Amino acid sequence: MGQLQLWLSALEMGCFFGLLALAYYLVLVGAGFFNFAIGPYAMVGGLCTSYLVLYEDMNVWAAAAVAITAAAALAVVTELVVVRPVQRRSGGGELPALVAVAAVLFAIQQLGGYLFGYTTLPGQNLLTFDPVTVGDTVVQPSALVLLAFTVVAFAGLAVWIRSTRTGRLLRAVGDSTHAAGLLGLPVNRVRLIAFLLSGLLAGITGLLFAPKAGVSSLSGLSWALSGFLAMVVGGTGSVWAPLVGGLLLGAVEVFVPYYFGGQSHVYGLLIVALLFFALKPSGLFVRRVRA
């Protein structure tokens, strides 16, 4: 495998990790909460689409619409049925809600296995066209679609957060939920929007990445951890920070096993996690809270 092909793979993995981290970022900024069910939402997006196409003979676009809607619905249910009631009963405490969301993560994985089976299914391409060849490097259609969506998603959300009333409310609520409530801002509505957008984004991301390596009901946990680590590395100081973290992890994921073989990428990711948790826990880009 040539160096350019390796860099392309690293870029593809980095975009995937970055998009998952962006879904984390939306909930963290809008609700001040780590939603570890992001990975399972992405799993539902990919697995449900593949199952409906392969076993129900559904059109891939119709199947994608069903899967993405399901992922978004799960995100909304997580907020309304799990996170919000638990935080209310615990006086706003984060730990009980985190434990509850961890349970949601595994519950969605088990539900996915029950509904769609426990085998790995091949991902489905939304667009089919001939691969693009650049020298010895072959760029698959799924990679191009994922890269294009990454640019659109990050740029679109950056503009939305800076330029729209709802986007500015998201930042205001994230800066201080208590202060936003005292000012009469629609805190609950903003939180719900954050969860909904994160579910939509995660569902689309899982659907677009699935053609690279397939998807199973067990993909949710590893994807949740990868997205979380990408957000930790990038930080929350900018909408683009999750992408920076994702690209760094993508490089580790591809190049470490290329040079050291085996499952060395696992140790590489662990080292990166330990370094950032110990030396720079706020990530590369630190968020500045407005006074």
HUMO-V294141 format. One record per pair of residues at least 12 apart in sequence whose C-alpha atoms are under 8 Angstrom apart, sorted by sequence separation. I is the first residue (numbers start at 1). GAP is how many residues later the second one is. D is the distance in whole Angstrom. If there is no record, write none. Layout:
BEGIN
i->I gap->GAP d->D
i->I gap->GAP d->D
END
This chain:
BEGIN
i->24 gap->12 d->8
i->129 gap->12 d->6
i->173 gap->12 d->8
i->230 gap->12 d->6
i->233 gap->12 d->5
i->234 gap->12 d->7
i->253 gap->12 d->5
i->256 gap->12 d->7
i->50 gap->13 d->8
i->128 gap->13 d->6
i->230 gap->13 d->8
i->232 gap->13 d->7
i->233 gap->13 d->8
i->252 gap->13 d->6
i->253 gap->13 d->8
i->24 gap->14 d->7
i->49 gap->14 d->5
i->83 gap->14 d->5
i->86 gap->14 d->8
i->127 gap->14 d->7
i->173 gap->14 d->6
i->230 gap->14 d->8
i->231 gap->14 d->6
i->23 gap->15 d->7
i->48 gap->15 d->7
i->49 gap->15 d->5
i->82 gap->15 d->7
i->127 gap->15 d->8
i->230 gap->15 d->5
i->231 gap->15 d->7
i->253 gap->15 d->8
i->48 gap->16 d->8
i->125 gap->16 d->8
i->169 gap->16 d->8
i->229 gap->16 d->8
i->230 gap->16 d->5
i->252 gap->16 d->6
i->253 gap->16 d->7
i->49 gap->17 d->8
i->83 gap->17 d->7
i->125 gap->17 d->6
i->173 gap->17 d->7
i->252 gap->17 d->7
i->20 gap->18 d->7
i->48 gap->18 d->8
i->49 gap->18 d->6
i->82 gap->18 d->7
i->83 gap->18 d->7
i->127 gap->18 d->8
i->230 gap->18 d->8
i->20 gap->19 d->7
i->45 gap->19 d->7
i->48 gap->19 d->5
i->82 gap->19 d->7
i->227 gap->19 d->8
i->230 gap->19 d->7
i->170 gap->20 d->6
i->249 gap->20 d->7
i->46 gap->21 d->7
i->169 gap->21 d->7
i->170 gap->21 d->8
i->45 gap->22 d->5
i->44 gap->23 d->6
i->45 gap->23 d->5
i->78 gap->23 d->8
i->44 gap->24 d->8
i->166 gap->24 d->8
i->170 gap->24 d->8
i->45 gap->25 d->8
i->44 gap->26 d->7
i->45 gap->26 d->6
i->78 gap->26 d->8
i->44 gap->27 d->6
i->42 gap->29 d->7
i->41 gap->30 d->5
i->41 gap->31 d->8
i->41 gap->33 d->7
i->41 gap->34 d->7
i->245 gap->39 d->8
i->233 gap->40 d->8
i->233 gap->43 d->6
i->241 gap->43 d->8
i->229 gap->44 d->7
i->232 gap->44 d->8
i->241 gap->44 d->6
i->236 gap->46 d->8
i->235 gap->47 d->6
i->236 gap->47 d->7
i->238 gap->47 d->7
i->233 gap->48 d->8
i->235 gap->48 d->4
i->237 gap->48 d->5
i->238 gap->48 d->8
i->232 gap->49 d->7
i->233 gap->49 d->8
i->234 gap->49 d->5
i->235 gap->49 d->5
i->236 gap->49 d->6
i->237 gap->49 d->4
i->238 gap->49 d->7
i->232 gap->50 d->7
i->233 gap->50 d->5
i->234 gap->50 d->5
i->235 gap->50 d->5
i->236 gap->50 d->6
i->237 gap->50 d->4
i->232 gap->51 d->5
i->233 gap->51 d->6
i->234 gap->51 d->6
i->235 gap->51 d->6
i->236 gap->51 d->5
i->237 gap->51 d->7
i->231 gap->52 d->8
i->235 gap->52 d->7
i->146 gap->59 d->8
i->33 gap->61 d->8
i->36 gap->62 d->8
i->146 gap->62 d->6
i->35 gap->63 d->8
i->145 gap->63 d->7
i->146 gap->63 d->7
i->34 gap->64 d->7
i->37 gap->64 d->6
i->60 gap->64 d->7
i->36 gap->65 d->6
i->37 gap->65 d->7
i->40 gap->65 d->6
i->47 gap->65 d->8
i->51 gap->65 d->6
i->60 gap->65 d->8
i->61 gap->65 d->7
i->35 gap->66 d->7
i->36 gap->66 d->6
i->39 gap->66 d->8
i->60 gap->66 d->7
i->142 gap->66 d->7
i->37 gap->67 d->7
i->142 gap->67 d->7
i->37 gap->68 d->5
i->40 gap->68 d->6
i->44 gap->68 d->7
i->48 gap->68 d->7
i->36 gap->69 d->7
i->40 gap->69 d->6
i->47 gap->69 d->7
i->142 gap->69 d->7
i->143 gap->69 d->8
i->51 gap->70 d->7
i->142 gap->70 d->7
i->50 gap->71 d->6
i->53 gap->71 d->8
i->50 gap->72 d->7
i->50 gap->73 d->6
i->47 gap->74 d->7
i->49 gap->74 d->8
i->50 gap->74 d->6
i->49 gap->75 d->7
i->47 gap->76 d->8
i->46 gap->77 d->7
i->46 gap->78 d->8
i->158 gap->81 d->6
i->126 gap->82 d->8
i->157 gap->82 d->7
i->158 gap->82 d->8
i->124 gap->83 d->7
i->125 gap->83 d->7
i->123 gap->84 d->7
i->124 gap->84 d->8
i->123 gap->85 d->8
i->154 gap->85 d->7
i->123 gap->86 d->8
i->124 gap->86 d->7
i->125 gap->86 d->7
i->154 gap->86 d->7
i->123 gap->87 d->4
i->124 gap->87 d->6
i->122 gap->88 d->7
i->123 gap->88 d->4
i->122 gap->89 d->6
i->123 gap->89 d->7
i->123 gap->90 d->7
i->122 gap->91 d->7
i->123 gap->91 d->5
i->122 gap->92 d->4
i->123 gap->92 d->7
i->121 gap->93 d->5
i->122 gap->93 d->7
i->120 gap->94 d->6
i->121 gap->94 d->5
i->120 gap->95 d->5
i->121 gap->95 d->6
i->120 gap->96 d->4
i->119 gap->97 d->6
i->120 gap->97 d->8
i->118 gap->98 d->6
i->119 gap->98 d->8
i->118 gap->99 d->6
i->117 gap->100 d->7
i->118 gap->100 d->8
i->116 gap->101 d->8
i->113 gap->103 d->8
i->113 gap->104 d->5
i->112 gap->105 d->5
i->113 gap->105 d->8
i->110 gap->107 d->7
i->109 gap->108 d->5
i->109 gap->109 d->6
i->109 gap->111 d->7
i->79 gap->112 d->8
i->80 gap->112 d->8
i->79 gap->113 d->7
i->175 gap->114 d->6
i->105 gap->115 d->8
i->106 gap->115 d->8
i->175 gap->115 d->7
i->76 gap->116 d->7
i->79 gap->116 d->7
i->105 gap->116 d->7
i->76 gap->119 d->6
i->75 gap->120 d->6
i->76 gap->120 d->6
i->75 gap->121 d->6
i->72 gap->123 d->8
i->73 gap->123 d->7
i->75 gap->123 d->7
i->76 gap->123 d->8
i->72 gap->124 d->5
i->75 gap->124 d->5
i->72 gap->125 d->7
i->74 gap->125 d->7
i->72 gap->126 d->8
i->73 gap->126 d->7
i->72 gap->127 d->4
i->71 gap->128 d->5
i->72 gap->128 d->5
i->71 gap->129 d->6
i->16 gap->130 d->8
i->5 gap->131 d->8
i->8 gap->131 d->8
i->12 gap->131 d->6
i->15 gap->131 d->7
i->19 gap->131 d->7
i->68 gap->131 d->8
i->69 gap->131 d->7
i->71 gap->131 d->7
i->72 gap->131 d->7
i->5 gap->132 d->5
i->15 gap->132 d->7
i->22 gap->132 d->8
i->68 gap->132 d->6
i->71 gap->132 d->5
i->4 gap->133 d->6
i->5 gap->133 d->7
i->2 gap->134 d->7
i->12 gap->134 d->7
i->2 gap->135 d->7
i->12 gap->135 d->7
i->15 gap->135 d->6
i->68 gap->135 d->5
i->67 gap->136 d->7
i->68 gap->136 d->6
i->30 gap->140 d->5
i->29 gap->141 d->7
i->30 gap->141 d->6
i->29 gap->142 d->6
i->31 gap->142 d->7
i->32 gap->142 d->6
i->30 gap->143 d->6
i->31 gap->143 d->6
i->64 gap->143 d->7
i->29 gap->144 d->8
i->30 gap->144 d->5
i->29 gap->145 d->5
i->32 gap->145 d->8
i->28 gap->146 d->7
i->29 gap->146 d->7
i->31 gap->146 d->8
i->42 gap->157 d->8
i->45 gap->157 d->7
i->46 gap->157 d->7
i->41 gap->158 d->6
i->45 gap->158 d->4
i->46 gap->158 d->8
i->49 gap->158 d->7
i->31 gap->159 d->8
i->44 gap->159 d->7
i->45 gap->159 d->6
i->30 gap->160 d->7
i->31 gap->160 d->5
i->38 gap->160 d->7
i->42 gap->160 d->5
i->43 gap->160 d->7
i->45 gap->160 d->8
i->46 gap->160 d->5
i->47 gap->160 d->8
i->30 gap->161 d->6
i->38 gap->161 d->7
i->41 gap->161 d->6
i->42 gap->161 d->4
i->45 gap->161 d->5
i->46 gap->161 d->4
i->41 gap->162 d->6
i->42 gap->162 d->7
i->44 gap->162 d->7
i->45 gap->162 d->5
i->46 gap->162 d->7
i->31 gap->163 d->7
i->39 gap->163 d->7
i->42 gap->163 d->6
i->43 gap->163 d->6
i->46 gap->163 d->8
i->47 gap->163 d->8
i->27 gap->164 d->7
i->30 gap->164 d->5
i->38 gap->164 d->6
i->42 gap->164 d->4
i->43 gap->164 d->8
i->46 gap->164 d->6
i->41 gap->165 d->8
i->42 gap->165 d->7
i->27 gap->167 d->5
i->26 gap->168 d->6
i->27 gap->168 d->6
i->47 gap->168 d->6
i->26 gap->169 d->7
i->46 gap->169 d->6
i->47 gap->169 d->6
i->47 gap->170 d->7
i->26 gap->171 d->7
i->27 gap->171 d->7
i->26 gap->172 d->6
i->43 gap->172 d->7
i->43 gap->173 d->7
i->44 gap->173 d->8
i->23 gap->174 d->8
i->24 gap->174 d->7
i->43 gap->174 d->7
i->23 gap->175 d->4
i->22 gap->176 d->8
i->23 gap->176 d->7
i->43 gap->176 d->6
i->43 gap->177 d->5
i->23 gap->178 d->6
i->42 gap->178 d->7
i->23 gap->179 d->6
i->40 gap->179 d->7
i->41 gap->179 d->7
i->39 gap->180 d->8
i->40 gap->180 d->4
i->20 gap->181 d->8
i->39 gap->181 d->4
i->40 gap->181 d->7
i->42 gap->181 d->8
i->19 gap->182 d->7
i->20 gap->182 d->6
i->38 gap->182 d->8
i->39 gap->182 d->6
i->19 gap->183 d->7
i->37 gap->183 d->8
i->39 gap->183 d->7
i->40 gap->183 d->8
i->39 gap->184 d->5
i->40 gap->184 d->7
i->20 gap->185 d->7
i->38 gap->185 d->8
i->39 gap->185 d->4
i->19 gap->186 d->7
i->38 gap->186 d->6
i->39 gap->186 d->8
i->37 gap->187 d->7
i->36 gap->188 d->6
i->39 gap->188 d->7
i->16 gap->189 d->7
i->36 gap->189 d->8
i->38 gap->189 d->8
i->36 gap->192 d->8
i->16 gap->193 d->7
i->20 gap->203 d->8
i->24 gap->203 d->7
i->20 gap->204 d->8
i->24 gap->204 d->7
i->17 gap->206 d->8
i->20 gap->206 d->8
i->21 gap->206 d->4
i->25 gap->206 d->7
i->20 gap->207 d->5
i->21 gap->207 d->6
i->24 gap->207 d->7
i->29 gap->207 d->8
i->19 gap->208 d->8
i->20 gap->208 d->8
i->21 gap->208 d->8
i->17 gap->209 d->6
i->18 gap->209 d->7
i->21 gap->209 d->6
i->22 gap->209 d->7
i->17 gap->210 d->5
i->21 gap->210 d->5
i->25 gap->211 d->7
i->18 gap->212 d->6
i->17 gap->213 d->6
i->18 gap->213 d->8
i->25 gap->214 d->8
i->22 gap->217 d->7
i->25 gap->217 d->7
i->22 gap->220 d->6
i->21 gap->221 d->5
i->22 gap->221 d->7
i->21 gap->222 d->7
i->19 gap->223 d->7
i->18 gap->224 d->5
i->19 gap->224 d->7
i->18 gap->225 d->4
i->21 gap->225 d->7
i->17 gap->226 d->8
i->18 gap->226 d->7
i->18 gap->227 d->7
i->19 gap->227 d->8
i->15 gap->228 d->7
i->17 gap->228 d->8
i->18 gap->228 d->4
i->14 gap->229 d->7
i->17 gap->229 d->5
i->18 gap->229 d->7
i->16 gap->230 d->7
i->17 gap->230 d->7
i->14 gap->231 d->8
i->15 gap->231 d->6
i->14 gap->232 d->4
i->15 gap->232 d->6
i->17 gap->232 d->7
i->13 gap->233 d->8
i->14 gap->233 d->4
i->17 gap->233 d->7
i->13 gap->234 d->7
i->14 gap->234 d->7
i->14 gap->235 d->6
i->15 gap->235 d->8
i->11 gap->236 d->6
i->13 gap->236 d->8
i->14 gap->236 d->4
i->10 gap->237 d->7
i->13 gap->237 d->5
i->14 gap->237 d->7
i->12 gap->238 d->7
i->13 gap->238 d->8
i->11 gap->239 d->6
i->10 gap->240 d->5
i->11 gap->240 d->7
i->13 gap->240 d->8
i->10 gap->241 d->5
i->10 gap->242 d->8
i->10 gap->243 d->7
i->7 gap->244 d->8
i->10 gap->244 d->6
i->9 gap->245 d->7
i->10 gap->245 d->8
i->6 gap->248 d->7
i->6 gap->249 d->7
END
